[in-house]
Amino acid sequence: MAKGSLPPLDGVLEMGLDGKAAIVTGGGSAGDGIGNGRAAAILLGCAGVRVLVVDRDPSLAQGTVDMIEAQGGAAAIAHGADVTDEAQCKAMAEAALDHFGRLDFLDNNVGISGTGSVVDFAVDAWRDMMRINVDAMMLSARHAIPAMRRGGEGGAIVNVASISAIRPRGNTAYSTSKGAVISLTKAMAVDHGREGIRVNCVAPGPVFTPMVYGKGMSQTARDRRREASPLGIEGSGWDVGHAVRFLLSGHSRYITGQTLVVDGGITLLAPAREHDGG
């Protein structure tokens, strides 16, 4: 090789997504809004991945499918499922195999938020938080992993956590559930690495998504969140979606069990007194 020249880059620059198949849970959003799951589904679809877009409300999932099709993306199918129910998770994995003949990726994106200490937070609400934020990811993976094994090529999973797992701010149940997601990610990476299945995590900071503006966030609150970032910009579902696509792609083939923080640098700063989301 001549001095200063590069070896052949065939395969090095390839994302390894075209022709693959994915499940994206929590893939719907209200109206034209771009949530984390919808963004990931669109970006995957436009990279050639066939996507089973899953949402408890099938009409919201269909909205995402319509957006993928409008962008000329790969085949996408809307699927209604409550991923806290194991039978529905099993049916979800089977649907991916029925439609696409394979399953390569899972984006675990379902979750709810809530504030309060262990003294204030209702016990039933605590249990619901763990069921939706942690159990749903376990159940989805429980049935997606055997489907990935069938192809013999391994696969990749991304679990969506939150910076609240790293820097709690008066949202103890939520922080605890998202901390469990990070631990679940590491444990699954160890359990299934030899099968060629990588498992990673994305921890978003305050991003402006339908879940946020559906609560009627004021412009002042949005500005405060934006100014909390060293970059001085506002995050969006697209930022999370790009991180998910990277961690599912061949570009991250040597990365597993890791948490990618997507927060504009907020966790680098001393905590503000008010809760800054995530």
C-alpha positions as CSV (number, residue, x, y, z in Angstrom):
1,M,0.0,0.0,0.0
2,A,1.4,3.4,-1.0
3,K,2.2,5.7,1.9
4,G,-0.8,7.8,2.9
5,S,-3.3,5.7,0.9
6,L,-6.3,4.1,2.5
7,P,-7.3,0.4,2.4
8,P,-10.5,-0.4,0.4
9,L,-13.5,1.1,2.1
10,D,-16.0,-1.5,0.8
11,G,-18.2,-2.3,3.7
12,V,-16.7,0.2,6.1
13,L,-19.0,3.0,5.0
14,E,-22.1,0.8,4.6
15,M,-24.7,1.2,7.3
16,G,-25.9,-2.4,6.8
17,L,-29.6,-1.4,7.0
18,D,-30.9,-2.0,3.5
19,G,-33.2,-5.0,3.3
20,K,-33.3,-5.6,7.1
21,A,-36.5,-5.6,9.2
22,A,-37.3,-3.8,12.4
23,I,-39.9,-3.4,15.1
24,V,-40.4,0.1,16.5
25,T,-42.6,0.2,19.6
26,G,-44.2,3.5,20.5
27,G,-43.9,4.3,16.8
28,G,-47.0,6.5,16.5
29,S,-47.5,10.2,17.3
30,A,-50.5,12.5,17.4
31,G,-51.1,14.3,14.1
32,D,-48.0,15.3,12.2
33,G,-45.9,15.4,15.4
34,I,-42.4,13.7,15.4
35,G,-41.9,11.7,18.6
36,N,-38.8,9.6,19.2
37,G,-40.3,6.4,17.9
38,R,-41.8,8.0,14.8
39,A,-38.5,9.7,14.0
40,A,-36.6,6.4,14.3
41,A,-39.2,4.5,12.2
42,I,-39.0,7.1,9.4
43,L,-35.2,7.2,9.4
44,L,-35.0,3.4,9.3
45,G,-37.5,3.2,6.6
46,C,-35.7,5.7,4.5
47,A,-32.5,3.7,5.0
48,G,-34.1,0.6,3.4
49,V,-35.3,-1.1,6.6
50,R,-38.8,-2.7,6.5
51,V,-40.5,-1.5,9.7
52,L,-43.3,-2.9,11.8
53,V,-44.6,0.3,13.4
54,V,-46.2,-0.6,16.7
55,D,-48.5,1.6,18.8
56,R,-51.3,0.9,21.2
57,D,-53.4,3.0,18.9
58,P,-53.1,1.5,15.3
59,S,-54.2,4.8,13.7
60,L,-51.2,6.6,15.2
61,A,-48.9,3.9,13.8
62,Q,-50.6,4.2,10.4
63,G,-49.8,7.9,10.4
64,T,-46.1,7.0,10.7
65,V,-46.4,4.4,8.0
66,D,-48.0,7.0,5.7
67,M,-45.0,9.3,6.4
68,I,-42.5,6.6,5.5
69,E,-44.3,5.9,2.3
70,A,-44.5,9.6,1.4
71,Q,-40.7,9.7,1.7
72,G,-40.3,6.7,-0.6
73,G,-39.1,4.4,2.3
74,A,-39.1,0.7,2.5
75,A,-42.2,-1.3,3.2
76,A,-43.8,-0.4,6.5
77,I,-46.8,-2.0,8.3
78,A,-48.9,-0.5,11.2
79,H,-49.5,-2.9,14.1
80,G,-51.6,-2.3,17.2
81,A,-50.3,-3.8,20.4
82,D,-50.1,-3.1,24.1
83,V,-46.5,-4.2,24.8
84,T,-47.2,-4.6,28.5
85,D,-49.1,-7.7,27.6
86,E,-46.9,-10.7,26.8
87,A,-49.3,-12.4,24.4
88,Q,-49.4,-9.2,22.3
89,C,-45.6,-9.0,22.3
90,K,-45.4,-12.5,21.0
91,A,-48.0,-11.7,18.3
92,M,-46.0,-8.6,17.4
93,A,-42.8,-10.6,16.8
94,E,-44.8,-13.2,14.8
95,A,-46.3,-10.4,12.7
96,A,-42.8,-9.1,11.8
97,L,-41.8,-12.6,10.7
98,D,-45.0,-13.0,8.8
99,H,-44.7,-9.7,6.9
100,F,-40.9,-9.6,6.4
101,G,-39.7,-13.1,6.8
102,R,-37.0,-12.0,9.3
103,L,-36.4,-9.7,12.2
104,D,-33.1,-7.8,12.7
105,F,-33.8,-4.8,14.9
106,L,-36.0,-3.8,17.9
107,D,-36.4,-0.2,19.0
108,N,-38.0,-0.3,22.5
109,N,-39.5,3.2,22.8
110,V,-42.6,2.9,25.0
111,G,-42.7,4.9,28.3
112,I,-44.5,7.3,30.5
113,S,-43.3,10.0,32.9
114,G,-44.3,11.2,36.4
115,T,-43.0,13.2,39.3
116,G,-42.9,12.7,43.0
117,S,-40.9,11.1,45.8
118,V,-41.4,7.6,47.3
119,V,-43.5,9.3,49.9
120,D,-45.7,11.2,47.5
121,F,-46.0,8.8,44.6
122,A,-49.0,6.4,44.7
123,V,-48.1,2.8,45.0
124,D,-50.3,1.8,42.1
125,A,-48.8,4.5,40.0
126,W,-45.3,3.3,40.9
127,R,-46.2,-0.2,39.7
128,D,-47.7,1.1,36.5
129,M,-44.5,3.1,35.9
130,M,-42.4,-0.1,36.2
131,R,-44.8,-2.1,34.1
132,I,-44.8,0.3,31.2
133,N,-41.3,1.6,31.3
134,V,-39.4,-1.6,32.2
135,D,-41.6,-4.7,31.8
136,A,-42.7,-3.7,28.3
137,M,-39.1,-3.5,27.1
138,M,-38.3,-6.9,28.7
139,L,-41.4,-8.5,27.1
140,S,-40.8,-7.0,23.7
141,A,-37.2,-8.3,23.8
142,R,-38.3,-11.7,25.2
143,H,-40.1,-12.4,21.9
144,A,-38.0,-10.4,19.5
145,I,-34.7,-12.1,20.3
146,P,-35.9,-15.6,19.3
147,A,-37.2,-14.1,16.1
148,M,-33.7,-12.6,15.5
149,R,-32.1,-16.0,16.2
150,R,-34.1,-17.6,13.4
151,G,-32.2,-15.5,10.8
152,G,-28.8,-16.6,12.0
153,E,-27.4,-13.2,11.4
154,G,-27.8,-11.7,14.9
155,G,-29.5,-8.4,15.4
156,A,-29.6,-5.2,17.4
157,I,-31.8,-3.7,20.1
158,V,-32.0,-0.2,21.3
159,N,-33.8,0.6,24.6
160,V,-34.8,4.3,25.2
161,A,-34.1,5.5,28.7
162,S,-33.6,9.1,29.9
163,I,-31.0,11.3,31.5
164,S,-33.2,11.2,34.5
165,A,-31.6,7.8,35.2
166,I,-28.2,9.6,35.4
167,R,-29.3,12.8,37.1
168,P,-32.6,12.4,39.1
169,R,-34.6,15.6,39.6
170,G,-37.7,15.0,41.7
171,N,-39.1,12.3,39.6
172,T,-38.1,9.2,41.6
173,A,-40.3,6.6,40.0
174,Y,-39.4,7.7,36.5
175,S,-35.7,7.9,37.3
176,T,-35.8,4.5,38.9
177,S,-37.5,2.9,35.9
178,K,-35.1,4.4,33.5
179,G,-32.2,3.4,35.6
180,A,-33.6,-0.2,35.4
181,V,-33.7,0.2,31.6
182,I,-29.9,1.0,31.5
183,S,-29.2,-2.0,33.7
184,L,-31.5,-4.2,31.6
185,T,-29.5,-3.1,28.5
186,K,-26.2,-4.0,30.0
187,A,-27.4,-7.4,31.2
188,M,-29.0,-8.3,27.8
189,A,-25.8,-7.3,26.0
190,V,-23.9,-9.8,28.1
191,D,-26.6,-12.5,27.7
192,H,-26.9,-12.3,23.9
193,G,-23.6,-11.0,22.7
194,R,-22.4,-14.5,21.7
195,E,-25.5,-14.8,19.5
196,G,-24.5,-11.7,17.6
197,I,-27.2,-9.6,19.2
198,R,-26.1,-6.1,20.3
199,V,-28.1,-4.2,22.9
200,N,-27.6,-0.5,23.5
201,C,-29.5,2.4,25.1
202,V,-30.3,6.0,24.2
203,A,-30.8,8.4,27.1
204,P,-32.5,11.5,25.8
205,G,-32.5,14.8,27.6
206,P,-35.3,17.4,27.2
207,V,-36.5,17.0,23.6
208,F,-39.6,18.7,22.2
209,T,-41.9,15.9,21.2
210,P,-45.7,15.4,21.0
211,M,-45.6,13.9,24.5
212,V,-44.2,17.2,25.7
213,Y,-46.3,19.7,23.8
214,G,-49.4,17.6,24.4
215,K,-49.0,18.8,28.0
216,G,-49.2,22.4,26.8
217,M,-45.6,23.4,27.5
218,S,-45.3,27.2,27.3
219,Q,-42.8,29.0,25.1
220,T,-41.1,30.3,28.3
221,A,-40.6,26.7,29.5
222,R,-39.2,25.7,26.1
223,D,-36.8,28.6,26.2
224,R,-35.6,27.6,29.7
225,R,-35.0,24.1,28.5
226,R,-33.1,25.3,25.4
227,E,-31.0,27.7,27.5
228,A,-30.1,24.8,29.9
229,S,-28.0,23.2,27.1
230,P,-24.4,24.3,26.5
231,L,-25.2,24.2,22.8
232,G,-28.2,26.6,23.3
233,I,-30.4,24.6,21.0
234,E,-33.6,22.6,21.4
235,G,-33.6,18.8,20.9
236,S,-36.2,17.0,18.9
237,G,-37.4,13.5,18.2
238,W,-35.1,13.5,15.1
239,D,-32.0,13.8,17.4
240,V,-33.1,10.6,19.2
241,G,-34.1,8.9,16.0
242,H,-30.6,9.5,14.5
243,A,-29.0,8.0,17.6
244,V,-31.2,4.9,17.4
245,R,-30.5,4.4,13.7
246,F,-26.7,4.7,14.4
247,L,-26.9,2.1,17.2
248,L,-28.9,-0.3,15.1
249,S,-26.6,0.1,12.0
250,G,-23.4,-1.6,11.1
251,H,-21.5,1.6,12.0
252,S,-21.9,0.5,15.6
253,R,-21.0,-3.2,15.1
254,Y,-18.4,-3.0,17.9
255,I,-20.6,-1.2,20.4
256,T,-22.8,-3.1,22.9
257,G,-24.1,-2.5,26.4
258,Q,-23.6,1.2,26.2
259,T,-25.8,4.3,26.9
260,L,-25.6,7.1,24.4
261,V,-26.7,10.4,26.0
262,V,-28.5,12.7,23.6
263,D,-29.0,15.9,25.7
264,G,-27.1,18.8,24.1
265,G,-24.6,18.5,27.0
266,I,-27.1,19.2,29.8
267,T,-25.7,16.5,32.0
268,L,-22.3,18.1,31.9
269,L,-23.5,21.0,33.9
270,A,-24.4,21.4,37.6
271,P,-28.1,20.6,38.1
272,A,-30.5,23.5,38.0
273,R,-33.1,23.7,40.8
274,E,-36.0,23.1,38.5
275,H,-36.7,19.8,36.8
276,D,-35.4,20.1,33.2
277,G,-37.1,17.0,31.7
278,G,-35.7,14.1,29.8
